[in-house]
Amino acid sequence: MELLETQDPEKRRLLETSHRHRQEMERELKDISQKTESVLKNALIIGGALAVTYVVVSHLSSSKSKKKKLKDETPENSKSGLEEEAPSLLSKIGDKAMNMAALLLLDLAKEKLSEYLQTAKSKNEDS
């Protein structure tokens, strides 16, 4: 049966065209899969960096607010009792470390986002 199909030049040409189109579609599908994978990786990195930053900041800020609430709820709140204590050296170091970590994570997220936008822009220009 295949022999009869290949003897007809019109059918042979159509079969070759069909085969070529199939290969092109498979190649395009593979390219789209790779692009999607890289976009998802970048999105996960950026989202993870933002989530970690949020958790760290919210955790550290909530512990401070709880301490303030506990101080405010005591019945000994007089005018002299409203004075706040100076932060200790350890808490200052912790605050600096938290700020540096947040800046580092935000900088990493900014770099990844700019890389993604540059690749998206170049892909749009190529199209």
C-alpha positions as a LaTeX table, in Angstrom:
\begin{tabular}{lrrr}
\hline
Residue & $x$ (\AA) & $y$ (\AA) & $z$ (\AA) \\
\hline
Met1 & 0.00 & 0.00 & 0.00 \\
Glu2 & 2.83 & 2.35 & 0.89 \\
Leu3 & 4.47 & 1.62 & $-2.39$ \\
Leu4 & 1.45 & 2.89 & $-4.28$ \\
Glu5 & 1.36 & 6.06 & $-2.23$ \\
Thr6 & 5.00 & 6.89 & $-2.89$ \\
Gln7 & 4.71 & 6.28 & $-6.63$ \\
Asp8 & 2.28 & 9.14 & $-7.02$ \\
Pro9 & 4.38 & 12.34 & $-6.99$ \\
Glu10 & 1.53 & 14.46 & $-5.64$ \\
Lys11 & 0.97 & 12.15 & $-2.66$ \\
Arg12 & 4.71 & 11.92 & $-2.02$ \\
Arg13 & 4.99 & 15.71 & $-1.99$ \\
Leu14 & 2.02 & 16.00 & 0.37 \\
Leu15 & 3.47 & 13.35 & 2.70 \\
Glu16 & 6.83 & 15.16 & 2.78 \\
Thr17 & 5.11 & 18.47 & 3.46 \\
Ser18 & 3.07 & 16.89 & 6.23 \\
His19 & 6.19 & 15.37 & 7.77 \\
Arg20 & 8.03 & 18.71 & 7.62 \\
His21 & 5.11 & 20.55 & 9.23 \\
Arg22 & 4.94 & 17.96 & 11.99 \\
Gln23 & 8.65 & 18.40 & 12.75 \\
Glu24 & 8.26 & 22.19 & 12.84 \\
Met25 & 5.30 & 21.93 & 15.21 \\
Glu26 & 7.24 & 19.59 & 17.52 \\
Arg27 & 10.20 & 21.98 & 17.52 \\
Glu28 & 7.96 & 24.97 & 18.31 \\
Leu29 & 6.24 & 23.03 & 21.10 \\
Lys30 & 9.63 & 22.18 & 22.59 \\
Asp31 & 10.68 & 25.86 & 22.44 \\
Ile32 & 7.44 & 26.97 & 24.09 \\
Ser33 & 7.92 & 24.37 & 26.85 \\
Gln34 & 11.45 & 25.58 & 27.56 \\
Lys35 & 10.36 & 29.23 & 27.63 \\
Thr36 & 7.49 & 28.44 & 29.96 \\
Glu37 & 9.80 & 26.50 & 32.25 \\
Ser38 & 12.24 & 29.40 & 32.52 \\
Val39 & 9.41 & 31.89 & 33.17 \\
Leu40 & 8.01 & 29.66 & 35.92 \\
Lys41 & 11.44 & 29.28 & 37.53 \\
Asn42 & 11.92 & 33.05 & 37.56 \\
Ala43 & 8.45 & 33.57 & 38.98 \\
Leu44 & 9.09 & 31.02 & 41.72 \\
Ile45 & 12.41 & 32.64 & 42.63 \\
Ile46 & 10.86 & 36.11 & 42.79 \\
Gly47 & 7.81 & 34.88 & 44.68 \\
Gly48 & 9.96 & 32.91 & 47.11 \\
Ala49 & 12.18 & 35.91 & 47.78 \\
Leu50 & 9.16 & 38.11 & 48.43 \\
Ala51 & 7.51 & 35.49 & 50.63 \\
Val52 & 10.64 & 34.99 & 52.74 \\
Thr53 & 11.04 & 38.74 & 53.10 \\
Tyr54 & 7.42 & 39.10 & 54.14 \\
Val55 & 7.64 & 36.28 & 56.69 \\
Val56 & 10.84 & 37.64 & 58.21 \\
Val57 & 9.56 & 41.19 & 58.43 \\
Ser58 & 6.15 & 40.20 & 59.76 \\
His59 & 7.66 & 37.83 & 62.31 \\
Leu60 & 10.10 & 40.41 & 63.62 \\
Ser61 & 7.59 & 43.25 & 63.61 \\
Ser62 & 4.88 & 41.16 & 65.32 \\
Ser63 & 7.14 & 40.24 & 68.22 \\
Lys64 & 7.85 & 43.93 & 68.85 \\
Ser65 & 4.17 & 44.85 & 68.70 \\
Lys66 & 3.27 & 42.03 & 71.12 \\
Lys67 & 5.80 & 43.33 & 73.62 \\
Lys68 & 4.37 & 46.83 & 73.33 \\
Lys69 & 0.83 & 45.51 & 73.81 \\
Leu70 & 1.88 & 43.58 & 76.90 \\
Lys71 & 3.49 & 46.71 & 78.33 \\
Asp72 & 0.40 & 48.79 & 77.58 \\
Glu73 & $-1.96$ & 46.28 & 79.21 \\
Thr74 & $-0.27$ & 46.38 & 82.59 \\
Pro75 & $-2.15$ & 48.44 & 85.20 \\
Glu76 & 1.03 & 50.27 & 86.16 \\
Asn77 & 0.86 & 52.53 & 83.11 \\
Ser78 & 1.53 & 55.88 & 84.57 \\
Lys79 & 3.08 & 58.83 & 82.80 \\
Ser80 & 6.55 & 57.76 & 83.88 \\
Gly81 & 5.84 & 54.17 & 82.80 \\
Leu82 & 5.24 & 55.22 & 79.18 \\
Glu83 & 8.92 & 55.86 & 78.58 \\
Glu84 & 10.40 & 53.28 & 76.24 \\
Glu85 & 13.59 & 51.44 & 76.99 \\
Ala86 & 16.57 & 51.96 & 74.69 \\
Pro87 & 17.07 & 48.97 & 72.40 \\
Ser88 & 19.88 & 46.66 & 73.35 \\
Leu89 & 22.96 & 46.07 & 71.22 \\
Leu90 & 21.73 & 42.61 & 70.28 \\
Ser91 & 18.39 & 43.93 & 69.03 \\
Lys92 & 20.18 & 46.62 & 67.00 \\
Ile93 & 22.36 & 43.97 & 65.38 \\
Gly94 & 19.27 & 41.86 & 64.68 \\
Asp95 & 17.52 & 44.82 & 63.08 \\
Lys96 & 20.54 & 45.55 & 60.89 \\
Ala97 & 20.79 & 41.88 & 59.86 \\
Met98 & 17.07 & 41.81 & 59.05 \\
Asn99 & 17.34 & 44.97 & 56.98 \\
Met100 & 20.37 & 43.65 & 55.10 \\
Ala101 & 18.63 & 40.33 & 54.38 \\
Ala102 & 15.51 & 42.11 & 53.16 \\
Leu103 & 17.60 & 44.36 & 50.91 \\
Leu104 & 19.52 & 41.38 & 49.55 \\
Leu105 & 16.34 & 39.45 & 48.77 \\
Leu106 & 14.66 & 42.47 & 47.21 \\
Asp107 & 17.76 & 43.14 & 45.09 \\
Leu108 & 17.77 & 39.52 & 43.92 \\
Ala109 & 14.07 & 39.74 & 43.07 \\
Lys110 & 14.67 & 43.01 & 41.19 \\
Glu111 & 17.49 & 41.46 & 39.14 \\
Lys112 & 15.41 & 38.42 & 38.22 \\
Leu113 & 12.46 & 40.59 & 37.31 \\
Ser114 & 14.59 & 42.86 & 35.12 \\
Glu115 & 16.14 & 39.81 & 33.39 \\
Tyr116 & 12.67 & 38.46 & 32.71 \\
Leu117 & 11.45 & 41.80 & 31.36 \\
Gln118 & 14.51 & 42.15 & 29.12 \\
Thr119 & 14.03 & 38.67 & 27.64 \\
Ala120 & 10.31 & 39.32 & 27.16 \\
Lys121 & 11.10 & 42.63 & 25.46 \\
Ser122 & 13.65 & 41.07 & 23.14 \\
Lys123 & 11.25 & 38.24 & 22.28 \\
Asn124 & 8.54 & 40.79 & 21.44 \\
Glu125 & 10.95 & 42.72 & 19.24 \\
Asp126 & 11.96 & 39.53 & 17.42 \\
Ser127 & 8.33 & 38.66 & 16.71 \\
\hline
\end{tabular}
